[in-house]
Amino acid sequence: MKQEFRTKITDMLGIEHPILMGGMQWISWAEFVAEVCNAGCTGFITAETFESDQDLRAEIRKMRTLTEQALRDQHLHAARSRGPPGPDPKVPGRGL
């Protein structure tokens, strides 16, 4: 027997578990986010991870091949940041 855990979040997002995996730059790739979504949670791809909008679009297309859950329930959220670029080991002061 499957135990149901309902909250305002699960009802609002149509997810099974009230878990929102925050976007984690350089970790939130399609494969990882798809696993989170397939487990009944909400996953986020971090747009800032990608060097170009085309790369982000390619990752979203890849996501569609890995899970129907993510896009059907709109669990995929992406927005480009206007903040400073992330760590760069080739630039002094911006290493990992």
N, C-alpha and C positions, 0 to 999 in steps of 0.2 A: 504494500500500500504506500503510495507516494504521499509524503507529508507536504502540505501547502503552507507557505509562509507569505501572507499577503500584507502589504503596506500600501500607503499612498503612492510610493515610488513604483512598486511592482504593477499596480493598477494603471498608473499614468503612462508608464513606458511599455506595458505589456510584456514584462520580463518575469522570469520565474523566481529569481533571487534579488534582493535589494542591494546589489553590489554594483558600484560604478567604478570601473577601472579607469583611473585618471590617465590622461595622455602622458606617456613617458618618452621623452625625446630619445631617439636612437634605440629604443626597445620596442616601441609600439608599431611593429611591422604587421602586415596583413595576416601572416600566419598566427602570430601571438594574439592579435585582437580577435581573429576568427574563433580561436579556441575559447576565449572568454565569452564571446557571444553564443557559441554553440553550447556552452555550459549553462546558459540561461541568465547571463548577466549583461551589463552594458559595457562595451569596449570603445575606446577612442584611438584613432590614428592621429598622431601629432604632425601637423602639416610642416612645422618648422624643421622636422627631420630631413626633409627633401630639398635638394638644391634648386629645383624648378617646379613650376606648376605642372609641367608635363610628367615629371617623376611622381608627383602626388597623384595625378590622374591615373597613372599606370598602377600605382599601389591600390587605388580604389577599384580599378578593374579586376585586379588580382583578388581583392577581397570578395568580389562578387562570385568568383569561382570557388571560394573556400567555404562560404556560408550564405545561406539565404536569410538567416536570422538577422544579420547585421543591417542589411538594407531594407528588408521588409518591415522591420520595426523601428527603422531609423536610429539604429544604435551607433551609426558611424557619424561622427561629428568632426569636421576639419575646418580650421580657420588659419589664415596666414597671420603671423605675428608681425608687428611693426617694431619689435624690440631688437636689441643687439643680437648679432649672430652668435651661435653657440661656440663651444670650445674648439680650438684649432691648434693641434700640437706644433704646427709650423710657425705660429705667430707667438712671439714672446708675450707672456702674461695671459694667454688664452689657452693654455694646455689643459689636458684632461685631468 
